[in-house]
Amino acid sequence: MSQYQCLPLADFEALRQRRELQIVDIRDASAFAAGHIPGAVHLHNGNLAEFVLNAEFEEPLVVVCYHGISSQGAAGYLAEQGFEQVYSLDGGFEGWQKCQVVSNS
């Protein structure tokens, strides 16, 4: 069975600079619309099957939620679908956003 890994925010930024990533955001539609990591796709029950059907299974996949907890279950599920490298972003969108504010200060 495939597994996912938790990805610290600092490692996420380094990984983004080194290679192409698929980023999926599983927060609700209004939260996604209010703000998300650039390049992220809003993944929800309505588009999950299509996403899996058309995804690049070889590219690293990072799952983002609010705080890095719900994304773990989703990452586990996506790893079971055959994605080779699946990560759950520690701290989620909220943690990422805080890092952006600090780095832009």
CORUR-V644970 format. One record per pair of residues at least 24 apart in sequence whose ideal C-beta (glycine too) atoms are under 10 Angstrom apart, sorted by sequence separation. I is the first residue (numbers start at 1). GAP is how many residues later the second one is. D is the distance in whole Angstrom. If there is no record, write none. Layout:
i: <I/I>
gap: <GAP/GAP>
d: <D/D>
This chain:
i: <24/40/57/59/60/61/62/63/64/65/67/68/12/37/52/57/58/59/60/61/62/63/64/66/67/68/48/52/55/57/58/59/60/61/62/63/65/66/67/68/24/37/51/55/56/57/58/60/62/64/65/66/67/68/36/55/56/57/64/65/66/67/68/22/48/52/57/63/64/65/66/48/51/52/64/24/43/52/64/32/64/22/48/22/31/22/31/43/20/22/23/24/25/26/27/21/22/23/24/25/26/27/28/20/21/22/23/24/25/26/27/19/20/21/22/23/24/25/26/19/21/22/23/24/25/18/27/16/26/27/15/26/16/25/15/24/26/26/26/12/24/24/12/37/7/40/24/5/7/7/22/37/40/4/7/36/4/35/4/9/34/37/8/36/37/7/22/32/35/36/6/24/31/35/22/37/7/21/22/23/25/6/27/35/6/21/23/26/27/4/25/26/27/4/7/25/4/6/4/5/15/4/3/4/15/3/4/2/4/5/1/4/12/2/3/4/11/2/3/12/1/2/7/11/12/1/2/4/7/8/11/12/2/5/7/9/10/2/4/5/6/7/8/9/2/4/5/6/7/8/9/2/3/4/5/6/7/8/9/12/13/2/4/6/7/12/6/9/13/8/9/12/13/9/10/9/13/9>
gap: <24/24/24/24/24/24/24/24/24/24/24/24/25/25/25/25/25/25/25/25/25/25/25/25/25/25/26/26/26/26/26/26/26/26/26/26/26/26/26/26/27/27/27/27/27/27/27/27/27/27/27/27/27/27/28/28/28/28/28/28/28/28/28/29/29/29/29/29/29/29/29/30/30/30/30/31/31/31/31/32/32/33/33/34/34/35/35/35/36/37/37/37/37/37/37/38/38/38/38/38/38/38/38/39/39/39/39/39/39/39/39/40/40/40/40/40/40/40/40/41/41/41/41/41/41/42/43/44/44/44/45/45/46/46/47/47/47/48/49/50/50/51/52/52/53/53/54/55/55/56/56/56/56/57/57/57/58/58/59/59/59/59/60/60/60/61/61/61/61/61/62/62/62/62/63/63/64/64/64/64/64/65/65/65/66/66/66/66/66/67/67/67/67/68/68/68/69/69/70/70/70/71/72/72/72/73/73/74/74/74/75/75/75/76/76/76/76/77/77/77/78/78/78/78/78/79/79/79/79/79/79/79/80/80/80/80/80/81/81/81/81/81/81/81/82/82/82/82/82/82/82/83/83/83/83/83/83/83/83/83/83/84/84/84/84/84/85/86/86/87/87/87/87/89/89/90/90/91>
d: <9/6/8/8/8/7/8/7/8/8/7/4/9/8/10/5/9/8/4/5/5/5/5/10/4/9/9/8/8/5/6/8/8/7/8/7/10/5/8/8/7/6/9/9/9/6/8/7/6/9/5/6/6/7/8/7/10/9/6/7/6/7/9/9/9/5/10/9/5/9/9/9/10/8/10/9/8/9/10/10/7/7/9/6/9/10/7/9/8/5/9/7/9/6/7/7/7/8/7/8/7/6/9/6/5/5/5/5/5/5/6/8/8/7/7/8/7/8/9/7/6/9/6/10/10/10/8/10/6/9/7/6/9/9/8/9/9/5/9/7/8/9/9/8/9/9/8/10/6/9/10/7/10/9/10/7/10/8/8/9/10/6/10/9/9/9/8/9/10/10/7/10/8/7/10/9/10/9/10/10/10/9/8/10/7/9/8/9/6/9/9/10/10/7/9/7/10/9/9/8/10/4/9/6/8/7/9/9/7/9/9/5/8/9/6/9/9/4/9/6/8/6/10/10/8/6/8/9/10/10/9/9/7/8/4/7/9/7/9/7/7/7/9/6/8/4/5/5/5/5/5/9/8/6/7/8/6/8/9/9/9/7/6/5/10/7/10/5/8/9/6/9/10/9/8/5/9/10>
